[in-house]
Amino acid sequence: MDFSLSEEQAMLADSIARFIDNDYDFESRQKIAGSGKGYSPEMWRNFAELGWTAVPFAEEDGGLGGGPIELMLLMQQFGRGLVVEPYLATIVMAGGVLQRAASAGQKEKWLTGIIDGSIQAALAFSEPQSRFEFTDIRTSAKKDGDGYLLNGFKNLVLNGGNADLLVIPARTSGSQTDKDGITLFAVAADTSGIDKRSYATIDAHQAAELSLMDVQVDADSVIGEPEQGFAALAAVIDQATLAVCAEALGIMRTMQDKTVEYSKNRIQFGVPIGTFQALQHRMVDTLMALEQTQSLLLWTTMLNAAGDAGATKSISALKYQIGTAGQKLAQEAVQIHGGMGVTWELDISHYFKRFTAIELLFGNADFHLNRYIDSP
């Protein structure tokens, strides 16, 4: 495999890195996270002006034609900067569904605004009973004249409180866990019958619970073919899983670097704690975990970029690595920092919170180990 970046990819990675270094320091991030929306509309406009919101979309849709490699480069830097802007929810998830399955009219109505930064969106894929099985859907969509009536409850809707567009999977036929019978709907967030409860998550991102009570939508709201939404939904969840794994690697590298630097400056018994052999061994172990994760991320990204048959299985292998070796690295970083490692004022605790949230998002290590075993 050729792991070298093209000139365009290198420019993209460099522009994001410089933005994080110059315009998105930890103090700025904390102010943004504590604001009413939980993200900065001004920063989001900057993302759009820099072309980042257009990166994963095809050129015919108004995007830049990027793929898994470009997304990996973006998300690693977003992890390094602990970016709270809803790139995952709006661009990767909701935008990903529209890119794969929406009609030309739906793309004109919704995707164009997502790409130019004027529309916020969310994918309401999770329900309380589903845990990590996104096909476990109780939300129903029943025919009502030429349209549908949606009823149900969605939880952990990332960016749900800020979204202008909600992409809602609902069951139009089949039993609760069937792959067939899932229909995807594009619903304006201010549609009558949608009750939203927004809240901040432990990692300073935003989510919402949605109660759907006789939400009336027309047939034009159906994304793709009725009852055939599984393929698009599965592909988007896989892409989102790969994206947060890249983000997690950015967090891991930052935590490793900060921990090594801290060990050089923290004086105990008259010497830097980095001179203690026991801590040296621990930091070597975490460095090995980091490099193994980096290699696995590159391999997984290349398989997905090539459309390899083993791409989905490789994502589960990567997510398992994040949830085991990666989690060990994050825990060691906090412990080596001592009591201050869990304080609000120190950035290391916020990296740990975001990493822990990622470890559970789209399936934890045990879930992906079983998925890997069951994959052909």
C-alpha positions in Angstrom: 0.0 0.0 0.0 1.1 3.6 -0.7 0.6 5.7 2.4 2.0 8.9 0.9 -0.4 11.8 0.7 -1.2 13.6 -2.5 -0.4 17.4 -2.8 -4.1 18.2 -2.2 -4.3 15.9 0.8 -1.1 17.3 2.3 -2.5 20.9 1.9 -5.7 19.9 3.6 -3.9 18.3 6.5 -1.6 21.4 6.9 -4.5 23.9 6.7 -6.4 22.1 9.5 -3.3 21.7 11.7 -2.5 25.4 11.4 -6.1 26.3 12.2 -6.1 24.2 15.3 -2.7 25.7 16.4 -3.6 29.3 15.7 -7.4 29.7 16.1 -8.7 26.8 18.3 -6.7 26.7 21.5 -8.1 25.0 24.6 -9.4 28.2 26.2 -11.3 29.1 23.0 -12.7 25.6 22.9 -13.9 25.8 26.4 -15.7 29.1 25.8 -17.4 27.7 22.7 -18.5 24.6 24.5 -20.0 26.6 27.3 -22.0 28.8 25.0 -25.7 28.5 24.5 -25.5 26.4 21.3 -22.5 24.4 22.3 -20.7 25.3 19.1 -19.6 28.5 17.4 -21.7 29.6 14.3 -18.7 31.8 13.3 -16.3 28.8 13.4 -18.8 26.8 11.4 -18.9 29.5 8.7 -15.1 29.4 8.7 -15.2 25.6 8.2 -17.5 26.2 5.2 -15.4 29.0 3.8 -12.3 26.8 4.1 -14.1 24.1 2.2 -14.1 21.5 5.0 -17.9 21.0 5.0 -17.6 20.1 1.3 -14.7 17.6 1.6 -16.6 14.3 1.8 -19.2 15.0 -0.9 -19.1 14.3 -4.6 -18.3 17.1 -7.0 -21.6 16.7 -8.8 -23.3 17.5 -5.4 -21.2 20.6 -4.9 -18.5 18.9 -2.8 -14.8 18.4 -3.3 -14.8 14.7 -4.0 -13.0 13.6 -0.9 -13.2 10.1 0.6 -12.1 8.2 3.7 -8.5 9.4 3.5 -9.5 13.1 3.5 -12.0 12.5 6.3 -9.3 10.7 8.3 -7.0 13.7 8.0 -9.7 16.1 9.1 -10.9 14.1 12.0 -7.4 13.4 13.4 -6.9 17.2 13.7 -10.3 17.7 15.1 -9.4 15.2 17.8 -6.2 17.1 18.5 -8.1 20.3 19.0 -11.1 18.8 20.8 -13.3 20.4 18.2 -17.0 20.6 19.4 -18.5 21.9 16.1 -21.0 19.3 14.8 -19.0 18.0 11.9 -19.7 14.3 12.6 -23.4 14.8 13.1 -24.1 17.2 10.2 -21.5 16.3 7.5 -20.6 12.7 8.1 -23.9 11.3 9.3 -26.9 13.3 8.1 -25.0 14.5 5.0 -23.8 11.0 4.4 -27.3 9.6 4.2 -28.4 12.4 1.8 -25.3 11.8 -0.4 -26.0 8.1 -0.7 -29.8 8.0 -1.0 -31.5 11.3 -1.5 -33.2 12.4 -4.7 -31.9 15.4 -6.8 -34.7 17.5 -5.3 -33.8 16.5 -1.7 -30.1 17.3 -2.3 -31.0 20.7 -3.7 -33.2 21.4 -0.7 -31.0 20.1 2.1 -27.6 18.9 1.0 -26.6 22.2 -0.7 -27.2 24.0 2.5 -25.3 21.5 4.5 -22.3 21.9 2.2 -22.4 25.7 2.3 -22.7 25.7 6.0 -26.2 27.3 6.2 -28.0 24.2 7.4 -27.4 22.1 10.6 -28.5 18.5 10.5 -28.7 15.4 12.6 -29.3 11.6 12.1 -31.7 10.2 14.7 -30.5 6.6 14.5 -30.5 5.7 18.2 -33.3 4.5 20.5 -33.2 3.6 24.2 -33.6 -0.2 23.6 -31.3 -0.4 20.6 -28.0 0.1 22.4 -25.5 -0.6 19.5 -27.9 -2.4 17.1 -29.0 0.4 14.9 -31.6 -1.8 13.2 -33.5 -2.2 16.4 -36.2 0.4 15.6 -39.5 0.9 17.4 -40.3 4.3 15.8 -43.1 3.7 13.3 -44.1 5.3 10.1 -47.7 4.5 9.0 -49.3 5.5 5.7 -51.6 8.5 6.1 -53.1 9.4 2.7 -50.2 10.3 0.4 -47.8 10.7 3.4 -46.9 9.2 6.7 -47.4 9.6 10.4 -44.3 9.2 12.5 -44.5 8.1 16.1 -41.7 7.1 18.5 -38.8 8.2 20.6 -35.1 8.8 19.7 -32.3 9.4 22.1 -28.7 10.6 21.9 -29.4 12.5 18.7 -26.1 14.2 18.2 -26.6 17.9 17.3 -30.4 17.3 17.5 -31.1 20.5 19.4 -29.3 22.7 16.8 -30.5 20.8 13.7 -32.6 22.4 11.0 -33.0 18.9 9.4 -33.6 15.6 11.1 -32.9 12.4 9.2 -35.2 9.9 10.9 -35.1 6.1 10.3 -38.5 4.6 11.1 -40.1 1.2 10.6 -42.7 0.9 7.9 -42.8 -3.0 8.0 -41.2 -6.0 9.5 -40.4 -6.8 13.1 -38.4 -4.6 15.5 -34.9 -5.8 14.5 -35.4 -6.6 10.8 -33.0 -5.1 8.3 -35.8 -4.8 5.8 -38.6 -2.4 6.4 -36.5 0.6 7.5 -37.5 3.8 5.8 -35.4 7.0 6.0 -37.2 10.4 6.3 -35.9 13.9 5.8 -37.9 16.0 8.3 -37.7 19.7 9.0 -36.9 20.1 12.7 -39.7 22.6 13.3 -42.4 20.2 12.0 -45.4 19.9 14.3 -45.4 17.0 16.7 -41.6 16.9 17.3 -40.7 17.6 20.9 -36.9 18.1 21.6 -35.0 18.1 24.8 -31.5 19.3 24.3 -28.6 18.6 26.7 -24.8 18.7 26.8 -23.0 15.4 26.9 -20.1 14.6 29.2 -17.6 15.4 26.5 -19.0 18.9 25.9 -20.8 18.0 22.7 -24.6 18.5 22.2 -27.3 15.9 21.9 -31.1 15.7 22.2 -34.0 13.4 22.9 -36.8 13.5 20.3 -40.4 12.6 21.0 -42.4 12.1 17.8 -46.1 12.3 18.2 -48.2 12.0 15.0 -45.6 13.8 13.0 -47.1 14.3 9.5 -44.7 14.1 6.6 -45.4 13.9 2.9 -44.1 11.2 0.5 -41.4 13.5 -0.8 -39.8 13.2 2.7 -38.8 9.6 2.0 -35.0 9.3 1.3 -34.4 6.7 -1.3 -36.8 3.7 -1.7 -39.3 3.0 1.1 -38.3 0.1 3.3 -34.8 0.0 1.8 -33.0 2.3 4.1 -30.7 -0.3 5.7 -27.9 -0.2 3.2 -27.5 3.6 3.3 -27.8 3.7 7.1 -25.2 0.9 7.6 -22.7 2.6 5.2 -23.1 5.9 7.1 -22.6 4.3 10.5 -19.5 2.6 9.3 -18.1 5.8 7.9 -19.0 7.6 11.1 -17.2 4.9 13.1 -14.1 5.2 11.0 -14.3 9.0 11.5 -14.4 8.9 15.3 -11.6 6.3 15.3 -9.5 8.9 13.4 -10.5 11.5 15.9 -9.6 9.2 18.8 -6.1 8.7 17.3 -5.7 12.5 17.3 -6.7 12.5 21.0 -4.3 9.6 21.8 -1.3 11.2 20.2 -2.0 14.5 22.0 -2.4 12.8 25.3 0.8 10.8 24.8 2.8 13.9 23.9 1.4 15.9 26.8 2.1 13.1 29.2 5.7 12.7 28.1 6.2 16.5 28.3 4.7 16.6 31.8 7.0 13.8 33.0 10.0 15.8 31.9 8.8 18.9 33.9 7.1 17.4 37.0 9.7 17.2 39.8 9.4 14.7 42.6 12.1 13.7 45.1 14.3 16.3 43.4 14.2 14.8 39.9 11.7 14.7 37.0 9.3 11.8 37.3 10.2 10.9 33.7 13.5 9.5 35.1 11.6 6.8 37.0 12.0 3.6 35.2 8.6 2.4 36.1 7.0 5.4 34.4 9.3 5.1 31.4 8.1 1.5 30.9 4.5 2.6 31.0 5.0 5.4 28.5 6.8 3.1 26.2 3.8 0.7 26.4 1.4 3.5 25.5 3.7 4.6 22.7 3.5 1.1 21.2 -0.2 1.1 21.5 -0.4 4.5 19.7 1.8 3.3 16.8 -0.2 0.1 16.5 -3.4 2.1 16.4 -1.9 4.5 13.8 -1.0 1.5 11.6 -4.4 0.0 11.9 -6.1 3.3 11.1 -4.0 3.7 7.9 -4.8 0.1 6.8 -8.5 0.5 7.5 -8.7 3.8 5.7 -7.0 2.4 2.7 -9.3 -0.6 2.5 -12.3 1.6 2.8 -11.0 4.0 0.1 -10.4 1.1 -2.2 -13.9 -0.4 -1.5 -12.3 -3.6 -0.4 -14.6 -6.5 0.6 -13.0 -6.6 4.1 -13.5 -2.9 4.8 -16.4 -3.3 7.2 -14.5 -6.0 9.2 -11.4 -3.8 9.4 -13.5 -1.0 11.0 -14.5 -3.4 13.8 -10.9 -4.3 14.3 -9.9 -0.7 14.5 -12.8 0.2 16.9 -11.7 -2.8 19.1 -8.2 -1.4 19.2 -9.5 2.0 20.2 -11.6 0.5 23.0 -8.7 -1.6 24.4 -5.2 -0.3 23.7 -6.5 3.2 23.2 -8.4 3.3 26.4 -5.4 2.0 28.3 -3.3 4.9 26.9 -5.9 7.4 27.9 -6.2 6.0 31.5 -2.4 6.0 31.8 -2.2 9.6 30.7 -4.6 10.7 33.4 -3.0 8.6 36.1 0.6 9.8 35.4 -0.7 13.4 35.6 -1.9 12.5 39.1 -4.9 14.2 40.8 -4.7 17.2 38.5 -5.4 14.8 35.6 -9.1 14.8 36.4 -9.5 18.5 37.1 -11.7 20.8 34.9 -8.9 23.3 34.4 -6.4 20.8 32.8 -7.1 19.9 29.2 -6.0 16.2 29.7 -9.3 15.5 31.6 -11.3 16.8 28.6 -9.4 14.7 26.2 -10.1 11.7 28.4 -13.8 12.5 28.5 -14.1 12.8 24.7 -12.1 9.6 24.2 -14.3 7.7 26.6 -17.4 9.0 24.7 -15.9 7.8 21.4 -15.1 4.4 22.9 -18.9 3.9 23.5 -20.2 5.6 20.3 -21.3 3.2 17.5 -20.4 0.2 19.6 -17.8 -0.6 22.3 -14.9 -3.0 22.1 -16.9 -6.0 23.1 -19.6 -5.3 20.5 -17.0 -4.8 17.7 -15.0 -7.9 18.8 -18.2 -10.0 18.3 -19.0 -8.2 15.0 -15.4 -8.9 13.8 -15.8 -12.6 14.7 -19.2 -12.9 12.9 -18.0 -11.1 9.8 -17.1 -13.3 6.8 
